[in-house]
Amino acid sequence: MTSVGPSIASPVSLFVMGSACFVGYEIAFLKDPWAQKTLFICAAISTLGFFLTRKVIPVVAVYTERKGLFGYDINKRGTPAGDVKVPESLGLATGLVFLMCAIGFQLFHFTNSEPRADEWLLEYNAALASIVFMLFLGFVDDVLDIPWRYKLILPMVAAMPLLVSYPGKTDIAIPKPIKGLLQYGGCDLISMALPQYGECDVIHLGVLYHFYMLLLTIFCTNSINILAGVNGLEAGQSLVIAVAVLVHNLSMLGESGEVNDAHLFSAYLMMPFIATTLALLVFNWYPSKVFVGDTYTYFAGMTFAVAGILGHFSETLLLFFLPQLLNFLYSVPQLFKLVPCPRHRLPKLDPDSGLLHATPNMNLVNLALRITGPLREESLTALLLMFQVACCVAGFAARYMLAGWYKY
C-alpha cells in the first residue's frame, strides 16, 4: 500500500487538517438548517468517494498499463526506479468517482422539496457537462498526445455548456481606486441595472464577461498542467487550492440570498473533489505508483473554473492561483518559443546523490532548485506545496484586508 511521505506531513498537512476543523465548525454552526443538512449529506457522500477512489485506482491502473498507457519516471532515470512502468491517466478514475459523487448528491439535493433546489438544476448540470467534457478531452490528450498549441482550444470547447447556460449577471463592481477616473470621464459605460451599488459603481460588460469566463477556464486548466513534473505536485497543488476554496465558501455562508447560494453551489463541488484528489495523492506521492496525466489536470482546472464562475468569486480564485500565474508568466518565453522549449521541462537527477538539479528551463520547479540548491524529489514537492499554502493564506489576507478599500 502506498503511503504519503513524511516531508509533506508538517505545513501542508497542518493546513489541510486546520481547514478541515474550520469546515466542520462552520457546518455545525450554520443557521440555515437546509444548507447544513445538504452540506452534511455532501460530506458523507464525499467520504464514501474517498474510499471508493482508493479501491478504483489500482483496478484502473492495471487496465491502463495493459493497454499501453504507462510511462517512466524521468526524474528517476539512471536508477532502478526509472525502469519501472508507471500507469498513466489515473485522473480518469478520480474524475469518474467525482462524477458519481456529484450525481449521487444530486439525487438527494435536487429532489428535495426546498424551492431553491430547482433554481440550481440548470447551473449544476451545465457545470457537470463542462467537467465531463474536459475529463474526456484530457483523456483524449493522454491517448493521442495532442500538440500544446491545440490544448488552448480544448477548454474553449469544454466551456461551451457553461457559457451557454450561464444565468448570472454580467456586471462587475468598479474597484474604488479607479472609480474616480470613471466618474471624471463620464458614466457612459456604467450600467444602472444594479441600483444598489449606486451611481457609477458598476460596469456592464455583456459579452465581454463571457469572454472573461472563457479566458478563466483556459487559464485554470492549462496552469495546473504546466506546473508539474515531480511526483505529487499536480494533485497536491489542486488539493491545497480546493481546500482554500472550500474554506472561503463556508466563511461566506453568513451572507444571504444569491451570495449564500453561490457559495453553497461551489462547496458542493469542492467536497467530492477534495475527497477524490486526496485519494489520488496517496498513490501519486513520492515514489509515485501512478501518474495523474492531463486527464486529471484538465479535470481539476475545469472544476475550479466552474466553481469560481458560478460561485461568483473568480477574483478570489485567482488569488489562490498565484503560484500558477507566476509560473505561467515565468514560462512565457518558452511556451511561445522565444527560447528553446523541450518536451519535458524537468530538473535533472544525479543518480549518485539522488538529488535533483536545476536545468535552464523556465518554470517554478527549476527556479526553486536554483534558489535552494539540489533537493530530493519529495522535498522539492513539499517545498512547492508549502509555497502554494503560503500563497493561499496570503490570498485570504488580501481578500479580507482589502475588501472594504478595494470594492464595496
Backbone torsions as a table, in degrees:
resi	resn	phi	psi	omega
1	MET	NA	130.5	179.3
2	THR	-75.5	141.8	178.0
3	SER	-128.5	153.5	179.6
4	VAL	-75.8	132.9	-175.2
5	GLY	-66.4	160.3	-174.4
6	PRO	-70.6	-21.6	-175.2
7	SER	-68.3	-17.5	178.2
8	ILE	-92.9	-2.9	-167.0
9	ALA	-78.5	-10.4	-177.6
10	SER	-95.9	-86.2	-172.0
11	PRO	-69.1	-42.2	-177.8
12	VAL	-66.3	-45.3	179.1
13	SER	-64.4	-38.1	177.4
14	LEU	-63.1	-39.5	177.9
15	PHE	-62.6	-46.1	-178.9
16	VAL	-66.4	-46.2	-178.2
17	MET	-67.6	-39.9	176.8
18	GLY	-63.0	-40.6	177.7
19	SER	-65.4	-37.6	178.7
20	ALA	-62.9	-40.0	177.4
21	CYS	-64.3	-41.4	178.7
22	PHE	-63.7	-43.3	179.8
23	VAL	-61.3	-46.1	178.4
24	GLY	-60.3	-41.2	179.3
25	TYR	-63.9	-46.4	-178.1
26	GLU	-61.8	-42.5	-179.6
27	ILE	-67.2	-42.0	-176.7
28	ALA	-63.2	-30.4	-175.0
29	PHE	-110.8	19.8	173.9
30	LEU	-63.7	141.1	-179.7
31	LYS	-85.8	-16.4	-179.6
32	ASP	-92.5	106.8	-176.6
33	PRO	-60.9	-38.0	-179.1
34	TRP	-65.2	-45.7	178.6
35	ALA	-64.2	-40.3	179.8
36	GLN	-62.2	-43.3	-179.4
37	LYS	-64.5	-44.6	-178.1
38	THR	-67.7	-33.9	177.6
39	LEU	-68.3	-38.5	176.5
40	PHE	-64.6	-40.2	177.3
41	ILE	-62.6	-45.5	179.5
42	CYS	-62.0	-41.1	178.8
43	ALA	-63.9	-40.0	179.3
44	ALA	-66.0	-43.4	178.4
45	ILE	-64.8	-38.6	179.5
46	SER	-65.4	-37.3	176.8
47	THR	-62.4	-43.3	174.9
48	LEU	-61.5	-36.7	178.3
49	GLY	-62.9	-34.6	177.4
50	PHE	-62.2	-49.2	-177.7
51	PHE	-69.7	-34.9	177.8
52	LEU	-66.0	-40.6	178.0
53	THR	-63.0	-39.6	177.0
54	ARG	-59.5	-34.9	-179.6
55	LYS	-80.3	-35.7	-172.7
56	VAL	-77.5	-37.2	-174.6
57	ILE	-56.4	-48.4	178.5
58	PRO	-61.1	-34.0	179.8
59	VAL	-68.2	-48.5	180.0
60	VAL	-64.7	-34.6	-179.8
61	ALA	-60.9	-38.2	178.3
62	VAL	-62.6	-43.4	-177.4
63	TYR	-71.5	-40.1	179.6
64	THR	-65.9	-40.4	177.9
65	GLU	-66.3	-38.4	-179.9
66	ARG	-63.6	-32.8	-179.3
67	LYS	-90.3	9.2	176.0
68	GLY	88.4	7.4	176.7
69	LEU	-90.1	79.9	178.1
70	PHE	-147.0	165.1	177.8
71	GLY	-144.4	179.4	176.9
72	TYR	-117.2	142.1	-177.8
73	ASP	-74.9	105.3	-176.7
74	ILE	-63.6	-32.0	-179.5
75	ASN	-73.4	-0.6	176.1
76	LYS	-120.3	15.2	-179.6
77	ARG	-62.3	135.1	-177.4
78	GLY	95.0	-0.6	176.7
79	THR	-123.5	163.1	177.6
80	PRO	-56.0	-34.2	-179.9
81	ALA	-66.0	-23.5	-179.8
82	GLY	-73.5	-12.6	179.2
83	ASP	-100.3	3.5	-178.6
84	VAL	-86.9	132.8	175.8
85	LYS	-72.4	128.6	179.3
86	VAL	-115.6	118.9	-180.0
87	PRO	-56.8	138.3	-178.7
88	GLU	-101.1	169.7	169.4
89	SER	61.0	33.4	179.5
90	LEU	-77.5	-1.0	168.7
91	GLY	-63.3	-21.0	177.3
92	LEU	-62.7	-45.6	178.8
93	ALA	-63.3	-42.9	179.4
94	THR	-62.2	-45.5	-179.8
95	GLY	-64.3	-39.4	-179.4
96	LEU	-65.9	-41.8	178.2
97	VAL	-67.2	-39.0	175.9
98	PHE	-56.4	-46.4	-179.5
99	LEU	-64.9	-37.4	175.9
100	MET	-61.1	-42.1	178.6
101	CYS	-65.8	-44.3	-177.4
102	ALA	-64.5	-42.1	179.8
103	ILE	-71.8	-38.5	176.3
104	GLY	-61.9	-40.8	176.9
105	PHE	-65.4	-34.4	179.1
106	GLN	-59.6	-34.9	179.2
107	LEU	-63.5	-36.2	179.0
108	PHE	-79.4	-39.3	-169.8
109	HIS	-82.9	-48.9	-171.5
110	PHE	-87.5	-4.6	169.6
111	THR	-97.9	4.1	178.5
112	ASN	-70.2	151.6	-179.6
113	SER	-76.1	-8.5	178.4
114	GLU	-60.8	127.7	-176.5
115	PRO	-59.5	-33.5	-176.5
116	ARG	-63.7	-23.4	-176.2
117	ALA	-61.2	-41.8	-178.6
118	ASP	-65.9	-31.7	-177.6
119	GLU	-67.1	-26.1	-176.2
120	TRP	-92.7	-6.5	-172.6
121	LEU	-60.2	-43.8	-179.6
122	LEU	-62.5	-47.4	-179.1
123	GLU	-64.0	-42.5	-176.7
124	TYR	-64.0	-44.8	179.7
125	ASN	-68.5	-36.2	176.2
126	ALA	-64.6	-40.3	177.9
127	ALA	-62.5	-46.8	179.7
128	LEU	-64.6	-36.4	179.0
129	ALA	-63.5	-43.4	178.6
130	SER	-65.4	-41.1	-180.0
131	ILE	-66.1	-43.3	178.3
132	VAL	-62.0	-43.5	-179.5
133	PHE	-61.1	-43.3	-178.9
134	MET	-70.4	-35.5	175.9
135	LEU	-61.7	-44.1	179.0
136	PHE	-64.1	-45.8	-178.7
137	LEU	-66.7	-33.0	175.6
138	GLY	-65.2	-40.8	177.8
139	PHE	-66.6	-38.8	175.6
140	VAL	-60.3	-39.9	178.0
141	ASP	-63.5	-41.6	178.3
142	ASP	-62.7	-36.9	-176.9
143	VAL	-79.4	-43.8	-173.7
144	LEU	-97.1	-11.0	179.6
145	ASP	55.8	63.8	-176.9
146	ILE	-67.0	136.9	177.0
147	PRO	-57.3	151.1	-173.2
148	TRP	-59.4	-39.2	-175.8
149	ARG	-62.2	-26.8	178.9
150	TYR	-83.0	-15.3	-178.8
151	LYS	-68.7	-20.4	175.3
152	LEU	-69.6	-25.3	-177.2
153	ILE	-80.4	-32.5	-174.7
154	LEU	-57.4	-48.0	178.6
155	PRO	-63.8	-30.4	178.3
156	MET	-62.6	-40.8	178.6
157	VAL	-68.3	-45.4	-176.9
158	ALA	-67.2	-25.9	-177.4
159	ALA	-80.6	-8.3	-176.1
160	MET	-56.9	-46.2	178.6
161	PRO	-58.6	-36.9	179.9
162	LEU	-68.2	-45.6	-177.1
163	LEU	-67.5	-40.1	-177.5
164	VAL	-66.5	-37.2	-174.6
165	SER	-98.5	2.7	-176.7
166	TYR	-61.6	118.2	-175.7
167	PRO	-100.7	-0.9	-171.9
168	GLY	-79.2	-179.8	179.5
169	LYS	-75.1	154.2	175.5
170	THR	-114.7	29.6	177.1
171	ASP	-106.1	148.5	175.8
172	ILE	-126.0	142.0	175.4
173	ALA	-73.9	135.7	-177.1
174	ILE	-78.8	129.3	174.8
175	PRO	-58.8	139.9	-177.7
176	LYS	-57.4	-39.0	-177.9
177	PRO	-59.2	-29.0	-178.6
178	ILE	-105.6	2.1	-179.4
179	LYS	-62.9	-40.0	-179.4
180	GLY	-61.4	-36.3	179.2
181	LEU	-65.3	-40.7	179.5
182	LEU	-68.0	-38.3	178.5
183	GLN	-66.8	-37.5	-179.9
184	TYR	-66.4	-36.1	-177.5
185	GLY	-88.5	-2.7	-178.8
186	GLY	103.5	165.7	-173.7
187	CYS	-112.6	28.7	-177.1
188	ASP	-60.3	-33.5	-176.6
189	LEU	-93.7	0.8	-173.9
190	ILE	-87.9	131.0	179.2
191	SER	-84.0	138.7	174.7
192	MET	-102.4	15.0	-176.5
193	ALA	-71.0	-19.3	-178.8
194	LEU	-120.2	78.4	-173.9
195	PRO	-63.6	-18.6	-178.2
196	GLN	-65.4	-20.4	178.6
197	TYR	-84.1	-15.5	-178.7
198	GLY	88.4	173.1	-175.8
199	GLU	-66.1	137.3	174.4
200	CYS	61.2	29.0	178.9
201	ASP	-107.7	-6.7	-175.5
202	VAL	-136.1	137.3	174.2
203	ILE	-110.6	132.1	175.6
204	HIS	-90.9	115.3	-177.0
205	LEU	-94.1	-26.2	179.0
206	GLY	61.4	-125.4	-176.6
207	VAL	-65.5	-24.3	178.5
208	LEU	-65.4	-30.7	177.9
209	TYR	-68.0	-36.9	174.9
210	HIS	-64.4	-36.8	176.5
211	PHE	-65.0	-38.8	176.0
212	TYR	-61.7	-43.1	178.1
213	MET	-62.1	-38.1	178.2
214	LEU	-64.3	-44.0	178.1
215	LEU	-63.7	-36.6	179.5
216	LEU	-64.4	-41.3	178.5
217	THR	-65.7	-39.0	178.0
218	ILE	-63.3	-43.9	-178.6
219	PHE	-65.6	-48.3	-175.8
220	CYS	-61.8	-43.4	-176.8
221	THR	-69.3	-39.9	-176.2
222	ASN	-85.4	-26.6	-175.8
223	SER	-68.7	-36.6	175.6
224	ILE	-70.6	-33.7	-178.4
225	ASN	-66.1	-33.2	-176.9
226	ILE	-93.4	-12.9	172.5
227	LEU	-97.2	81.1	-170.9
228	ALA	-155.5	-177.4	173.5
229	GLY	119.4	-10.9	176.1
230	VAL	-126.2	151.7	-174.4
231	ASN	-55.8	127.6	173.6
232	GLY	86.5	-4.2	-173.1
233	LEU	-73.7	-45.1	-178.0
234	GLU	-63.6	-50.5	179.7
235	ALA	-68.3	-36.3	-178.2
236	GLY	-65.3	-47.4	-179.7
237	GLN	-65.7	-36.2	178.2
238	SER	-65.4	-39.0	178.5
239	LEU	-63.0	-45.0	-179.2
240	VAL	-63.5	-45.3	179.8
241	ILE	-63.0	-43.0	-178.6
242	ALA	-63.2	-40.9	177.5
243	VAL	-63.0	-43.2	178.7
244	ALA	-62.3	-41.8	178.8
245	VAL	-62.4	-44.2	-179.5
246	LEU	-64.0	-42.0	177.4
247	VAL	-61.0	-43.0	178.0
248	HIS	-62.6	-44.5	180.0
249	ASN	-58.1	-48.7	-176.1
250	LEU	-71.1	-30.4	178.3
251	SER	-70.0	-19.3	-179.5
252	MET	-95.3	1.7	-175.6
253	LEU	-74.7	-4.5	173.5
254	GLY	-73.1	-15.8	177.1
255	GLU	-71.3	175.5	-178.4
256	SER	-126.0	165.1	173.1
257	GLY	68.4	-133.9	-172.4
258	GLU	-63.0	-39.4	-179.8
259	VAL	-60.5	-46.7	179.4
260	ASN	-60.3	-46.4	-178.6
261	ASP	-64.2	-40.9	-178.8
262	ALA	-63.8	-41.9	-179.7
263	HIS	-73.1	-32.1	172.4
264	LEU	-61.7	-43.3	179.3
265	PHE	-56.9	-47.0	179.8
266	SER	-64.9	-40.6	180.0
267	ALA	-62.0	-36.9	178.4
268	TYR	-62.9	-29.2	177.0
269	LEU	-82.5	-37.1	-174.1
270	MET	-72.1	-34.0	-176.8
271	MET	-61.3	-53.7	177.6
272	PRO	-66.9	-29.7	178.1
273	PHE	-64.9	-44.2	178.8
274	ILE	-61.8	-44.5	-177.6
275	ALA	-62.7	-47.4	-177.6
276	THR	-71.5	-34.9	178.1
277	THR	-68.3	-38.9	177.7
278	LEU	-61.7	-40.6	177.3
279	ALA	-64.7	-39.4	177.6
280	LEU	-64.8	-39.2	-178.8
281	LEU	-62.9	-30.8	177.7
282	VAL	-57.4	-37.7	-179.2
283	PHE	-90.4	-22.9	-174.9
284	ASN	-94.2	-11.2	179.2
285	TRP	-70.5	158.4	-177.1
286	TYR	-61.3	133.9	-10.8
287	PRO	-78.9	126.8	-171.1
288	SER	-64.9	131.3	174.3
289	LYS	-93.1	-18.5	177.5
290	VAL	-142.8	155.8	171.1
291	PHE	-105.4	143.0	-175.6
292	VAL	-78.4	-32.0	178.7
293	GLY	74.3	170.5	175.4
294	ASP	-63.8	-21.6	176.9
295	THR	-54.6	-45.2	-177.4
296	TYR	-75.8	-44.3	-175.5
297	THR	-63.2	-39.1	177.4
298	TYR	-68.6	-42.6	178.4
299	PHE	-61.0	-44.7	-179.7
300	ALA	-65.3	-46.1	-179.1
301	GLY	-61.2	-42.0	179.3
302	MET	-67.1	-36.5	177.9
303	THR	-62.0	-43.0	177.5
304	PHE	-65.3	-42.8	-178.8
305	ALA	-62.3	-44.9	179.2
306	VAL	-61.7	-44.6	179.9
307	ALA	-63.1	-43.6	-178.5
308	GLY	-67.1	-38.6	-177.6
309	ILE	-73.8	-52.7	-178.0
310	LEU	-76.3	-20.1	174.8
311	GLY	-87.0	-5.4	176.9
312	HIS	59.3	43.7	174.9
313	PHE	-140.1	42.3	-176.0
314	SER	-63.4	-32.6	178.3
315	GLU	-65.3	-44.3	178.1
316	THR	-64.5	-38.4	177.7
317	LEU	-59.1	-40.6	179.6
318	LEU	-66.2	-29.3	174.4
319	LEU	-63.8	-39.3	177.8
320	PHE	-70.7	-22.1	179.5
321	PHE	-92.2	19.0	-177.2
322	LEU	-57.3	-45.6	177.2
323	PRO	-60.2	-38.4	179.3
324	GLN	-68.2	-36.3	177.7
325	LEU	-67.2	-44.6	178.2
326	LEU	-62.5	-41.0	179.5
327	ASN	-63.8	-40.5	178.4
328	PHE	-63.3	-47.9	-179.0
329	LEU	-62.0	-40.2	179.6
330	TYR	-68.7	-29.1	-176.8
331	SER	-87.3	-9.4	-173.7
332	VAL	-51.3	-46.0	-179.3
333	PRO	-57.4	-37.6	178.5
334	GLN	-78.8	-40.0	-177.8
335	LEU	-62.5	-34.2	-179.4
336	PHE	-101.2	19.7	171.2
337	LYS	62.2	25.4	174.5
338	LEU	-74.2	-27.7	171.5
339	VAL	-130.1	159.1	-178.0
340	PRO	-55.2	137.3	-178.0
341	CYS	-128.7	105.1	177.6
342	PRO	-71.6	168.1	-179.5
343	ARG	-63.9	-43.1	179.5
344	HIS	-115.9	114.6	-177.7
345	ARG	-94.1	63.6	-171.7
346	LEU	-105.6	159.5	170.6
347	PRO	-70.4	176.3	-176.9
348	LYS	-115.2	133.6	-178.4
349	LEU	-88.8	135.8	168.0
350	ASP	-95.1	106.1	-175.2
351	PRO	-60.9	-28.2	-177.7
352	ASP	-71.4	-43.5	-177.6
353	SER	-95.1	-18.3	-176.1
354	GLY	74.7	16.1	-178.3
355	LEU	-103.2	145.9	175.0
356	LEU	-91.0	134.8	179.1
357	HIS	-113.1	148.2	-179.1
358	ALA	-68.0	146.9	171.9
359	THR	-114.0	170.6	-179.0
360	PRO	-67.7	-4.2	-178.3
361	ASN	-63.1	146.2	-171.9
362	MET	-101.5	90.0	172.0
363	ASN	-154.2	169.9	-176.0
364	LEU	-66.4	-28.4	179.9
365	VAL	-60.7	-50.6	179.6
366	ASN	-73.3	-33.0	177.7
367	LEU	-63.0	-40.2	178.0
368	ALA	-61.0	-39.6	179.1
369	LEU	-69.8	-32.3	176.9
370	ARG	-67.8	-34.1	-178.6
371	ILE	-77.4	-43.8	-173.6
372	THR	-93.4	-21.8	-170.2
373	GLY	91.7	177.6	-176.9
374	PRO	-57.5	141.3	-179.6
375	LEU	-138.5	158.8	169.7
376	ARG	-72.0	155.1	-173.1
377	GLU	-61.5	-44.5	-178.8
378	GLU	-66.0	-31.8	177.5
379	SER	-70.6	-37.2	177.5
380	LEU	-64.0	-44.4	178.6
381	THR	-61.5	-45.3	179.8
382	ALA	-61.7	-38.7	178.7
383	LEU	-63.3	-44.7	179.8
384	LEU	-66.6	-35.9	178.0
385	LEU	-71.5	-33.0	174.6
386	MET	-64.6	-37.6	175.5
387	PHE	-63.6	-39.5	176.9
388	GLN	-61.9	-44.1	178.0
389	VAL	-61.2	-45.4	-179.1
390	ALA	-60.9	-40.0	179.7
391	CYS	-68.6	-36.7	177.0
392	CYS	-66.3	-41.8	177.1
393	VAL	-63.6	-42.7	176.8
394	ALA	-63.6	-35.3	177.2
395	GLY	-63.1	-41.9	175.7
396	PHE	-61.1	-44.7	-178.9
397	ALA	-61.8	-45.7	179.5
398	ALA	-63.9	-40.5	-177.4
399	ARG	-60.9	-43.3	-174.0
400	TYR	-91.3	-26.8	178.0
401	MET	-75.8	-34.3	-175.8
402	LEU	-96.7	-1.4	-173.4
403	ALA	-56.7	-47.3	-177.8
404	GLY	-78.3	-24.8	-177.9
405	TRP	-88.2	-36.6	-173.8
406	TYR	-80.9	-42.6	-179.2
407	LYS	-142.6	168.4	175.0
408	TYR	-75.0	NA	NA
